[in-house]
């Protein structure tokens, strides 16, 4: 299954990594490791995680206050957002049209 990141989701991942790295050295790397593990878990069984709207699902990351919003299209895993739990729940919805 091929991973495809929405450009805004990729920017969120980079921003969060930099934030954690500036707070505590190596914490950014730990966040990236956690997202890599999350991607593997999702890839193993992408239909396992809760549907939040139509065909969009989300995976709650352990340890970090983020959810990964994604959809499965054919053989692609499309990552729509790395949403921090404090963000407005609808901020990412415009990405559904991309």
Secondary structure in CASP SS format (residue, H / E / C, confidence):
PFRMAT SS
TARGET T0000
AUTHOR 0000-0000-0000
METHOD secondary structure of the structure
MODEL  1
X C 1.00
X E 1.00
X E 1.00
X E 1.00
X E 1.00
X C 1.00
X H 1.00
X H 1.00
X H 1.00
X H 1.00
X H 1.00
X H 1.00
X H 1.00
X H 1.00
X H 1.00
X H 1.00
X H 1.00
X H 1.00
X H 1.00
X H 1.00
X H 1.00
X H 1.00
X H 1.00
X C 1.00
X C 1.00
X C 1.00
X H 1.00
X H 1.00
X H 1.00
X H 1.00
X H 1.00
X H 1.00
X H 1.00
X H 1.00
X H 1.00
X H 1.00
X H 1.00
X H 1.00
X H 1.00
X H 1.00
X H 1.00
X H 1.00
X H 1.00
X H 1.00
X C 1.00
X H 1.00
X H 1.00
X H 1.00
X C 1.00
X C 1.00
X E 1.00
X E 1.00
X E 1.00
X C 1.00
X C 1.00
X E 1.00
X E 1.00
X E 1.00
X E 1.00
X E 1.00
X C 1.00
X C 1.00
X C 1.00
X C 1.00
X C 1.00
X E 1.00
X E 1.00
X E 1.00
X E 1.00
X E 1.00
X E 1.00
X E 1.00
X E 1.00
X C 1.00
X C 1.00
X E 1.00
X E 1.00
X E 1.00
X E 1.00
X E 1.00
X E 1.00
X E 1.00
X E 1.00
X E 1.00
X C 1.00
X C 1.00
X C 1.00
X C 1.00
X C 1.00
X C 1.00
X C 1.00
X C 1.00
X H 1.00
X H 1.00
X H 1.00
X H 1.00
X H 1.00
X C 1.00
END
